[in-house]
Amino acid sequence: MKYYKAVLNKIASHNYTPRDGLLLLIVISLLFFGTAFGIISLLW
């Protein structure tokens, strides 16, 4: 949670590096696919 807040603070202050942006994209996509997979497994 601390790390997540640090990332959010970086985005808010607009001084994040492209690597941070890529990492955030990976985290968001993992969360999205994880949620989608959870919903699909519930429906089966």
Secondary structure in CASP SS format (residue, H / E / C, confidence):
PFRMAT SS
TARGET T0000
AUTHOR 0000-0000-0000
METHOD secondary structure of the structure
MODEL  1
M C 1.00
K H 1.00
Y H 1.00
Y H 1.00
K H 1.00
A H 1.00
V H 1.00
L H 1.00
N H 1.00
K H 1.00
I H 1.00
A H 1.00
S C 1.00
H C 1.00
N C 1.00
Y C 1.00
T C 1.00
P H 1.00
R H 1.00
D H 1.00
G H 1.00
L H 1.00
L H 1.00
L H 1.00
L H 1.00
I H 1.00
V H 1.00
I H 1.00
S H 1.00
L H 1.00
L H 1.00
F H 1.00
F H 1.00
G H 1.00
T H 1.00
A H 1.00
F H 1.00
G H 1.00
I H 1.00
I H 1.00
S H 1.00
L H 1.00
L H 1.00
W C 1.00
END
